[in-house]
Amino acid sequence: MWGLGILELEEIVQTLDKDLITKIAFFIDQNIESYTEQDYGFNKEVLTRYLKTTEFFQVNYKLDTSIYISPNDLKRVEIKELIKPDDTSTKLSELESLRLNKPEPSRISIDDVVRLMNKRRFLVRPSYQRKEVINPTKASSIIESILLGITLPAIFIFKREDGVSEVIDGQQRLLTLLGFIGSEYIDEKGKSQSSKNHKFTLRKLKILKELEGSKFDKFNEEQQNKIYDFPLYLVEIDQIRNPQFDPIDLFIRLNDKPYPIRENSFEMWNSWVDIDIINYIKTLKSNTENWFYLKQLRSTNDRDRMENEELLTSLIFLEYSLLSSDTRKILDVYQKTDRLNARISDKVLISNLLLDLTENGNEKKSVFDFASKNIKSFIKKLKYILLDKDKSKDELFDYLRDELDEVFKAGKDPRYFRRTMQDFYFIWLIINEINFEMIKFHRISMKSEIKEMFIYLKNIPESDFIDSTGLNKFNILVYEFKNKHKISERKLILNESEKLKLIESQRNVSNISGAPIFLGDDIEVDHEFPIAKGGKDEIANLKIVHKDENREKGTKI
């Protein structure tokens, strides 16, 4: 697909027909050593695979593909200039300073955009913008997303002093919409232009297959209105309020660096989600990032892609789904030969929830807040499980980091280890429902058991490869672990005769203070070994105590 994408960029028309598929299959078969699945994701193997693929297109299309593999000397200089230490601001760090003037994005419809363009107040293609590069297949997927109600990333606008709004980022999405509805736009010279994909036909749709081959003018009124009225989120940077701001500088930062913002990521959410939610997650991240992180920034040149904030948001979403009894399969756990994998079924669900919370602030907000507190508690539980030695403040975070790495490595070669989202999904799945008091009391044995579970899920024996046997065994391990550390329900209620027998068996001495105690005193029944720590709700674990001392103890049973 990468190679075919190059053909599209080079404007070489090529249909993926049977003849081309046969040629590609023959080429791969003749060079199968370059396409091995062994160490498939490692850098060396990836580069080998891509270099070999370029040979196919060089031979069959006389195409120089070198620029798609490595930059020339001029481009290297440009890249170095962009990433030098005093110029490491990213899209979102630029916006952090701007959010003071525009904390919340505004909304606009494509219908509004067309009206503004007709009034010469909206410039989709300022002079510094790149040419339209989106292909019909990608354009079709954007239209499909709109019809499905999926939120698109925010569009960044620079509002000049003369009142004209320039599109800094989001041009391709706007041109897709304008092209589909057949509307022209005004270029930087003030002339009317049509999109490269003017009135294009929908193709290769993944979900709305019944619309395959459709054009906008063939849509019914409801479908057309859905396009016209679809809310686009605008982050507007006002020149009057930001006189030093350079739109060209931001455009370069957004488009020349090799790290485009991913959809349904915290980088995207950070630009439009309710600021209180964003600030809570950022605060939680800053309080725990010394050891609880997905990725550590090791130098000032490292780009912060807000992956740690995204991790916390994803965990809060999982907790929210659990609390709200969502019946959909939110966390997808599956077996892939010798290991288990876990992923959120579709991160657009997170975007949709955050959008709902931001726009409506409904009763879901209280559940989301509770889920956020539960994840804070989850991190505390994990800290207690990992800490099994005396450590000073200076030693603590390094120890927690190293111990968490040991759990996640699961006996694998440390040279190839890196933390992943699914590592955290698994640890959440194992301990999230367990009571904190239970964890404090059983933390040592729990740590050992959790390590064993991670070793199994990342090193499934060959005998468990077939029919998801490894997944089934892991589910049993998790169930047994949770059941063993489950709090017993309080069901026993003693009558007066049973209370008297207990008092007599205690020789009329309170089990807490040792003070004399008699039937008729203000008494309570207390679990000698608290059920919050794994004690049983049975007669052998019950004692009679004075009510006041039981309350002072802090655990009323």
Phi, psi and omega per residue, in radians:
M1 nan -0.612 3.103
W2 -1.057 -0.806 -3.140
G3 -1.117 -0.722 3.113
L4 -1.149 -0.569 3.080
G5 -1.124 -0.624 3.090
I6 -1.106 -0.712 3.112
L7 -1.033 -0.710 3.128
E8 -1.143 -0.745 3.124
L9 -1.114 -0.588 3.127
E10 -1.488 0.044 3.124
E11 1.016 0.684 3.026
I12 -1.713 2.031 -3.095
V13 -1.332 2.171 -3.132
Q14 -2.646 2.129 3.105
T15 -1.579 2.371 3.116
L16 -1.379 1.295 -3.103
D17 -1.665 -3.103 -3.076
K18 -1.060 -0.662 -3.114
D19 -1.127 -0.766 3.138
L20 -1.177 -0.718 3.117
I21 -1.047 -0.709 3.123
T22 -1.116 -0.744 3.128
K23 -1.086 -0.778 -3.134
I24 -1.118 -0.760 -3.137
A25 -1.083 -0.718 3.137
F26 -1.145 -0.730 3.137
F27 -1.084 -0.782 3.139
I28 -1.123 -0.710 3.140
D29 -1.091 -0.669 -3.135
Q30 -1.299 -0.321 -3.110
N31 -2.210 0.656 -2.989
I32 -1.061 -0.439 -3.126
E33 -1.130 -0.400 3.117
S34 -1.476 -0.154 -3.080
Y35 -2.087 0.474 -3.136
T36 -1.154 2.618 3.089
E37 -1.478 -0.135 3.107
Q38 -1.170 2.174 -3.117
D39 0.918 0.710 -3.000
Y40 -0.950 -0.622 -3.029
G41 -1.654 0.022 -3.097
F42 -1.378 2.681 -2.998
N43 -0.992 -0.810 -3.095
K44 -1.068 -0.791 -3.108
E45 -1.182 -0.664 3.114
V46 -1.088 -0.825 -3.126
L47 -1.097 -0.736 3.102
T48 -1.026 -0.763 -3.116
R49 -1.089 -0.768 -3.109
Y50 -1.231 -0.711 3.125
L51 -1.080 -0.731 3.124
K52 -1.141 -0.669 -3.136
T53 -1.109 -0.639 -3.135
T54 -1.087 -0.509 3.132
E55 -1.061 -0.668 -3.137
F56 -1.058 -0.767 -3.085
F57 -1.364 -0.494 3.068
Q58 -1.169 -0.731 -3.103
V59 -1.279 -0.791 -3.009
N60 -1.484 -0.398 -3.076
Y61 -2.204 0.120 -3.132
K62 0.872 0.792 -2.998
L63 -1.935 2.273 3.058
D64 -1.452 1.866 -3.086
T65 -1.744 0.117 -3.037
S66 -1.065 -0.583 -3.097
I67 -1.195 -0.305 3.131
Y68 -1.567 -0.112 3.129
I69 -1.850 -0.818 -3.116
S70 -2.464 2.489 -3.117
P71 -1.323 2.686 3.051
N72 -1.361 3.085 -3.049
D73 -1.072 -0.682 -3.136
L74 -1.102 -0.763 -3.126
K75 -1.171 -0.610 3.090
R76 -1.055 -0.751 3.127
V77 -1.080 -0.743 -3.139
E78 -1.087 -0.731 -3.126
I79 -1.141 -0.747 3.122
K80 -1.058 -0.682 3.109
E81 -1.088 -0.670 -3.089
L82 -1.246 -0.501 -3.037
I83 -1.900 0.185 3.125
K84 -1.117 2.681 -2.965
P85 -0.913 -0.614 -3.084
D86 -1.505 0.189 -3.109
D87 -2.483 0.920 -3.053
T88 -1.800 0.214 3.122
S89 -1.099 2.462 3.100
T90 -1.936 3.119 -3.120
K91 -0.909 -0.854 -3.050
L92 -1.376 -0.531 3.093
S93 -1.215 -0.569 3.015
E94 -1.054 -0.761 -3.078
L95 -1.236 -0.445 -3.141
E96 -0.967 -0.740 -3.139
S97 -1.280 -0.475 -3.111
L98 -1.426 -0.403 -3.074
R99 -1.102 -0.355 3.102
L100 -1.097 -0.567 3.135
N101 -1.600 -0.471 -3.114
K102 -2.447 1.342 -3.022
P103 -1.200 -0.452 -3.094
E104 -2.163 2.446 3.085
P105 -1.274 2.681 3.050
S106 -1.698 2.998 3.136
R107 -2.092 2.566 3.123
I108 -2.604 2.623 3.097
S109 -1.772 2.846 3.105
I110 -1.135 -0.507 3.072
D111 -1.088 -0.724 3.094
D112 -1.139 -0.684 3.135
V113 -1.058 -0.782 -3.140
V114 -1.058 -0.751 3.140
R115 -1.112 -0.722 3.118
L116 -1.133 -0.657 3.125
M117 -1.151 -0.696 3.114
N118 -1.088 -0.452 3.107
K119 -1.618 0.138 -3.120
R120 1.064 0.586 -3.115
R121 -1.929 0.061 -3.055
F122 -2.457 2.020 -3.073
L123 -1.901 1.832 -3.109
V124 -1.325 -0.610 -3.073
R125 -2.100 1.312 3.018
P126 -1.115 2.906 -2.997
S127 -1.058 -0.501 -3.082
Y128 -1.489 -0.090 -3.117
Q129 -1.298 2.599 3.080
R130 -1.337 2.893 3.133
K131 -1.228 2.843 -3.129
E132 -1.192 2.128 -3.047
V133 -2.078 -0.178 -3.033
I134 -1.196 2.406 -3.120
N135 -1.630 2.868 -3.074
P136 -1.030 -0.571 3.141
T137 -1.181 -0.821 3.103
K138 -1.134 -0.699 3.109
A139 -1.068 -0.685 3.126
S140 -1.114 -0.658 -3.133
S141 -1.172 -0.562 3.083
I142 -1.158 -0.780 3.112
I143 -1.103 -0.699 3.113
E144 -1.092 -0.718 3.114
S145 -1.051 -0.734 3.132
I146 -1.097 -0.788 -3.133
L147 -1.128 -0.464 3.109
L148 -1.524 -0.052 3.118
G149 1.388 0.361 -3.112
I150 -1.465 2.284 -3.116
T151 -1.161 2.335 3.073
L152 -1.624 2.685 3.091
P153 -0.998 2.656 -3.104
A154 -1.113 2.620 3.077
I155 -1.771 2.336 -3.080
F156 -1.769 2.170 -3.020
I157 -2.087 2.405 3.011
F158 -1.893 1.953 -3.136
K159 -1.582 1.918 -3.087
R160 -1.264 2.919 3.129
E161 -1.072 -0.486 -3.135
D162 -1.440 0.063 3.077
G163 1.590 -0.093 3.119
V164 -1.443 2.352 -3.140
S165 -1.737 2.108 3.095
E166 -1.699 2.398 3.088
V167 -1.469 2.014 3.103
I168 -1.543 -0.762 -3.124
D169 -2.480 2.320 -3.114
G170 2.014 0.126 -3.103
Q171 -1.023 -0.742 -3.078
Q172 -1.111 -0.655 3.116
R173 -1.174 -0.741 3.123
L174 -1.126 -0.761 3.133
L175 -1.114 -0.586 3.075
T176 -1.080 -0.831 -3.141
L177 -1.115 -0.794 3.136
L178 -1.113 -0.716 3.121
G179 -1.107 -0.728 -3.086
F180 -1.153 -0.747 -3.117
I181 -1.426 -0.119 3.081
G182 1.436 0.426 -3.136
S183 -1.694 2.502 3.085
E184 -1.490 2.901 3.078
Y185 -2.285 2.896 -3.136
I186 -1.727 2.189 3.132
D187 -1.486 -3.074 -3.047
E188 -1.175 -0.260 3.116
K189 -1.672 0.069 3.120
G190 1.434 0.228 -3.123
K191 -1.751 2.599 3.098
S192 -1.323 2.339 3.137
Q193 -2.335 2.728 3.057
S194 -1.851 2.597 3.070
S195 -1.097 2.637 3.059
K196 -0.992 -0.555 -3.138
N197 -1.811 0.731 -3.074
H198 -1.005 2.151 3.125
K199 0.930 0.768 -3.074
F200 -1.234 2.810 3.135
T201 -1.691 2.383 3.125
L202 -1.150 2.388 -3.123
R203 -2.521 2.656 3.064
K204 0.919 0.777 3.093
L205 -1.252 2.479 -3.083
K206 -1.600 -0.500 -3.057
I207 -2.086 -0.940 -3.086
L208 -1.490 1.071 -3.032
K209 -1.113 -0.381 3.126
E210 -1.190 -0.264 3.126
L211 -1.688 0.071 3.121
E212 -0.967 2.260 3.127
G213 1.460 0.063 -3.095
S214 -1.470 2.652 2.988
K215 -2.006 2.860 -3.094
F216 -1.059 -0.717 -3.075
D217 -1.234 -0.156 3.073
K218 -1.685 -0.104 3.098
F219 -1.197 2.656 3.006
N220 -1.341 3.014 -3.050
E221 -1.059 -0.689 -3.133
E222 -1.104 -0.750 -3.140
Q223 -1.171 -0.702 3.119
Q224 -1.120 -0.730 3.133
N225 -1.133 -0.552 3.120
K226 -1.114 -0.622 3.087
I227 -1.270 -0.860 -3.102
Y228 -1.041 -0.695 -3.005
D229 -1.677 0.016 -3.080
F230 -1.065 2.242 -3.086
P231 -1.316 2.130 3.011
L232 -1.759 2.352 -3.126
Y233 -1.617 2.238 -3.125
L234 -1.986 2.254 2.929
V235 -1.791 1.896 -3.006
E236 -1.738 2.197 3.099
I237 -1.863 1.940 -3.033
D238 -1.539 2.149 -3.114
Q239 -1.081 -0.618 -3.123
I240 -1.104 -0.678 -3.100
R241 -1.550 -0.245 3.134
N242 -2.316 1.180 -3.004
P243 -1.111 -0.399 -3.110
Q244 -1.562 -0.072 -3.035
F245 -1.273 2.369 3.116
D246 -1.973 1.917 -3.105
P247 -1.112 -0.537 3.136
I248 -1.164 -0.685 3.117
D249 -1.061 -0.802 3.130
L250 -1.148 -0.686 3.119
F251 -1.025 -0.757 3.124
I252 -1.080 -0.757 -3.127
R253 -1.093 -0.666 -3.064
L254 -1.353 -0.534 -2.942
N255 -1.998 -0.362 -3.110
D256 -1.611 -0.332 3.115
K257 -1.416 2.557 -3.037
P258 -1.425 0.584 -3.126
Y259 -2.329 1.300 3.118
P260 -1.125 2.594 3.115
I261 -1.204 2.257 3.132
R262 -1.386 2.567 3.021
E263 -1.211 2.651 3.104
N264 0.958 0.792 3.091
S265 -2.206 2.896 -3.137
F266 -1.148 -0.530 3.061
E267 -0.998 -0.695 3.110
M268 -1.286 -0.823 -3.098
W269 -1.067 -0.596 -3.072
N270 -1.038 -0.408 -3.067
S271 -1.506 -0.271 -3.070
W272 -2.469 -0.210 -3.104
V273 -1.276 2.648 3.100
D274 -0.740 2.234 -2.995
I275 -1.130 -0.507 3.113
D276 -1.158 -0.690 3.090
I277 -1.128 -0.819 -3.140
I278 -1.039 -0.795 -3.103
N279 -1.153 -0.658 3.114
Y280 -1.078 -0.807 -3.106
I281 -1.157 -0.704 3.122
K282 -1.141 -0.668 3.113
T283 -1.154 -0.775 3.111
L284 -1.067 -0.711 3.114
K285 -1.088 -0.800 -3.109
S286 -1.165 -0.469 -3.134
N287 -1.425 -0.261 -3.039
T288 -2.207 -0.074 -2.958
E289 -1.209 -0.183 3.104
N290 -1.126 -0.446 -3.140
W291 -2.445 -0.513 -3.132
F292 -1.713 1.614 -3.066
Y293 -2.633 2.783 3.004
L294 -1.620 -0.702 -3.125
K295 -2.510 2.350 3.079
Q296 -1.753 2.402 3.039
L297 -1.470 2.088 -3.018
R298 -1.709 -0.221 3.090
S299 -2.626 2.912 -3.127
T300 -1.180 -0.283 3.140
N301 -1.512 -0.212 3.132
D302 -1.180 2.305 3.114
R303 -1.373 2.222 3.086
D304 -1.490 1.826 -3.137
R305 -1.611 0.226 3.068
M306 1.013 0.597 -3.135
E307 -1.220 -0.542 3.115
N308 -1.209 -0.680 3.054
E309 -1.151 -0.656 3.117
E310 -1.141 -0.663 3.078
L311 -1.033 -0.859 -3.124
L312 -1.101 -0.715 3.119
T313 -1.089 -0.719 3.138
S314 -1.132 -0.722 3.112
L315 -1.150 -0.711 3.091
I316 -1.084 -0.689 3.109
F317 -1.101 -0.736 3.098
L318 -1.073 -0.769 3.130
E319 -1.133 -0.715 3.107
Y320 -1.057 -0.772 -3.132
S321 -1.093 -0.648 3.112
L322 -1.174 -0.783 -3.114
L323 -1.171 -0.603 -3.094
S324 -1.562 0.131 3.098
S325 0.937 0.742 3.096
D326 -1.157 2.138 -3.058
T327 -1.438 -0.169 3.123
R328 -1.238 2.739 3.101
K329 -1.413 1.652 -3.052
I330 -1.441 -0.857 3.108
L331 -1.734 1.986 -3.100
D332 -1.652 1.890 3.093
V333 -1.870 2.208 -3.066
Y334 -2.544 2.777 -3.115
Q335 -1.729 2.344 3.048
K336 -2.179 1.528 -3.103
T337 1.003 -1.728 -2.981
D338 -1.736 0.257 3.106
R339 -2.702 2.848 3.064
L340 -1.785 2.614 3.072
N341 -2.194 2.684 3.111
A342 -2.452 2.416 3.121
R343 -2.684 2.674 2.997
I344 -1.266 2.264 -2.969
S345 -0.944 -0.688 3.109
D346 -2.775 1.992 -3.077
K347 -1.228 -0.158 3.030
V348 -1.128 -0.402 3.085
L349 -1.112 -0.616 3.090
I350 -1.171 -0.787 3.123
S351 -1.030 -0.747 -3.124
N352 -1.117 -0.713 3.116
L353 -1.134 -0.796 -3.131
L354 -1.112 -0.629 3.083
L355 -1.123 -0.770 3.131
D356 -1.073 -0.770 3.138
L357 -1.137 -0.657 -3.104
T358 -1.246 -0.728 -3.046
E359 -1.464 -0.667 -2.977
N360 -1.855 -0.513 -3.118
G361 0.912 0.725 -3.022
N362 -1.464 -2.853 -3.080
E363 -1.118 -0.286 3.096
K364 -1.111 -0.433 -3.086
K365 -1.081 -0.688 -3.130
S366 -1.169 -0.654 3.096
V367 -1.176 -0.716 3.125
F368 -1.106 -0.728 3.111
D369 -1.095 -0.712 3.118
F370 -1.141 -0.709 3.095
A371 -1.094 -0.677 3.123
S372 -1.084 -0.744 3.112
K373 -1.165 -0.622 3.119
N374 -1.134 -0.637 3.112
I375 -1.225 -0.616 3.029
K376 -1.068 -0.726 3.096
S377 -1.174 -0.666 3.101
F378 -1.023 -0.758 3.127
I379 -1.112 -0.674 3.095
K380 -1.132 -0.730 3.101
K381 -1.045 -0.787 -3.124
L382 -1.101 -0.679 3.102
K383 -1.035 -0.783 -3.133
Y384 -1.128 -0.657 3.133
I385 -1.163 -0.709 -3.088
L386 -1.277 -0.606 -3.060
L387 -1.451 1.882 -3.131
D388 -2.227 0.295 3.104
K389 -2.511 2.808 3.054
D390 -1.246 2.206 3.132
K391 -2.385 2.356 3.089
S392 -1.282 2.969 3.124
K393 -1.038 -0.634 -3.130
D394 -1.222 -0.468 -3.085
E395 -1.655 -0.378 -2.902
L396 -1.010 -0.941 -3.014
F397 -1.154 -0.668 3.097
D398 -1.109 -0.687 -3.139
Y399 -1.161 -0.800 3.124
L400 -1.050 -0.740 3.116
R401 -1.053 -0.854 -3.097
D402 -1.153 -0.684 -3.140
E403 -1.193 -0.657 3.091
L404 -1.166 -0.677 3.061
D405 -1.048 -0.730 -3.141
E406 -1.077 -0.696 3.093
V407 -1.101 -0.829 -3.069
F408 -1.235 -0.561 3.135
K409 -1.102 -0.637 3.059
A410 0.939 0.702 3.084
G411 1.425 0.021 -3.131
K412 -1.369 2.879 3.111
D413 -1.066 2.065 -3.082
P414 -1.126 -0.323 -3.123
R415 -1.124 -0.489 -3.088
Y416 -1.876 0.269 -3.061
F417 -1.515 2.425 2.904
R418 -2.644 2.575 3.136
R419 -1.207 2.531 3.103
T420 -2.263 2.831 3.091
M421 -0.966 -0.737 -3.033
Q422 -1.186 -0.435 3.026
D423 -1.009 -0.790 -3.127
F424 -1.261 -0.588 3.083
Y425 -1.075 -0.733 -3.116
F426 -1.169 -0.760 -3.117
I427 -1.167 -0.599 3.058
W428 -1.135 -0.767 -3.125
L429 -1.040 -0.607 -3.068
I430 -1.367 -0.757 -2.953
I431 -1.984 -0.112 -2.953
N432 -1.068 -0.548 -3.055
E433 -1.615 -0.016 -3.069
I434 -1.491 2.363 -3.119
N435 -1.057 2.476 -3.095
F436 -1.093 -0.714 3.121
E437 -1.079 -0.658 3.109
M438 -1.108 -0.724 3.136
I439 -1.149 -0.742 3.119
K440 -1.010 -0.706 -3.048
F441 -1.380 -0.604 -3.038
H442 -1.929 0.317 -2.994
R443 -1.006 -0.655 -3.076
I444 -1.153 -0.884 -3.140
S445 -1.198 -0.592 3.126
M446 -1.069 -0.757 -3.125
K447 -1.022 -0.760 3.132
S448 -1.117 -0.761 -3.133
E449 -1.151 -0.703 3.140
I450 -1.133 -0.701 3.080
K451 -1.022 -0.750 3.137
E452 -1.116 -0.680 3.123
M453 -1.133 -0.696 3.118
F454 -1.195 -0.661 3.080
I455 -1.059 -0.715 -3.135
Y456 -1.195 -0.821 -3.036
L457 -1.203 -0.356 3.119
K458 -1.810 -0.083 -3.124
N459 -2.460 0.975 -3.089
I460 -1.135 2.242 -3.133
P461 -1.150 2.681 -3.078
E462 -1.000 -0.542 -3.133
S463 -1.128 -0.295 -3.112
D464 -1.902 0.306 -3.109
F465 -1.250 -0.637 -2.933
I466 -1.463 2.529 3.009
D467 0.961 0.629 3.102
S468 0.956 0.586 3.128
T469 -1.059 -0.704 3.128
G470 -1.069 -0.714 3.118
L471 -1.125 -0.751 -3.137
N472 -1.108 -0.711 3.135
K473 -1.178 -0.679 3.103
F474 -1.101 -0.749 3.119
N475 -1.042 -0.651 3.106
I476 -1.169 -0.738 3.117
L477 -1.039 -0.771 -3.138
V478 -1.149 -0.743 3.139
Y479 -1.075 -0.797 -3.125
E480 -1.145 -0.668 3.121
F481 -1.096 -0.822 -3.135
K482 -1.176 -0.699 -3.104
N483 -1.154 -0.655 3.138
K484 -1.142 -0.537 -3.098
H485 -1.889 0.443 3.124
K486 -1.501 2.448 3.120
I487 -1.292 2.273 3.090
S488 -1.183 2.514 3.089
E489 -1.316 2.512 3.085
R490 -1.460 1.836 -3.108
K491 -2.075 -0.496 -3.064
L492 -1.204 2.231 3.035
I493 -2.198 2.061 -3.074
L494 -1.537 2.423 3.012
N495 -1.482 3.103 -3.050
E496 -1.109 -0.642 -3.132
S497 -1.137 -0.729 -3.134
E498 -1.197 -0.639 3.093
K499 -1.116 -0.705 3.131
L500 -1.100 -0.735 3.121
K501 -1.053 -0.724 3.124
L502 -1.130 -0.746 3.125
I503 -1.056 -0.762 3.131
E504 -1.137 -0.680 3.131
S505 -1.156 -0.427 3.095
Q506 -1.578 0.073 -3.121
R507 1.004 0.691 3.089
N508 0.979 0.665 3.101
V509 -2.165 2.282 3.114
S510 -1.093 2.422 -3.091
N511 -1.269 -0.266 -3.133
I512 -1.683 -0.986 -3.007
S513 -1.688 -0.337 -3.048
G514 1.424 0.079 3.120
A515 -1.314 2.672 3.088
P516 -1.007 2.532 -3.118
I517 -2.507 2.452 -3.099
F518 -2.431 2.669 3.024
L519 -1.077 2.231 -3.025
G520 1.980 -0.370 3.008
D521 -1.217 2.925 3.044
D522 -1.393 1.637 -2.969
I523 -2.057 2.857 3.030
E524 -2.426 2.726 3.062
V525 -1.600 2.212 -3.049
D526 -2.112 2.443 3.011
H527 -1.388 2.095 -3.103
E528 -1.047 -0.809 3.020
F529 -1.830 1.876 -2.992
P530 -0.925 2.394 -3.141
I531 -1.205 -0.369 3.066
A532 -1.132 -0.342 3.124
K533 -1.857 0.129 3.110
G534 1.928 0.034 3.095
G535 -1.162 2.726 -3.089
K536 -1.673 2.602 3.074
D537 -1.579 1.312 -3.129
E538 -2.469 2.803 -2.988
I539 -1.011 -0.585 -3.105
A540 -1.189 -0.290 -3.110
N541 -1.837 0.208 -3.089
L542 -1.862 2.476 3.078
K543 -2.413 2.735 3.096
I544 -1.740 2.304 -3.107
V545 -2.404 2.859 3.022
H546 -1.231 2.459 -3.073
K547 -1.041 -0.796 -3.065
D548 -1.115 -0.703 -3.119
E549 -1.274 -0.508 3.092
N550 -1.190 -0.687 3.116
R551 -1.187 -0.678 3.124
E552 -1.134 -0.547 3.136
K553 -1.118 -0.492 3.043
G554 1.661 -0.033 3.107
T555 -2.249 1.664 -3.136
K556 -1.540 2.154 -3.133
I557 -1.901 nan nan
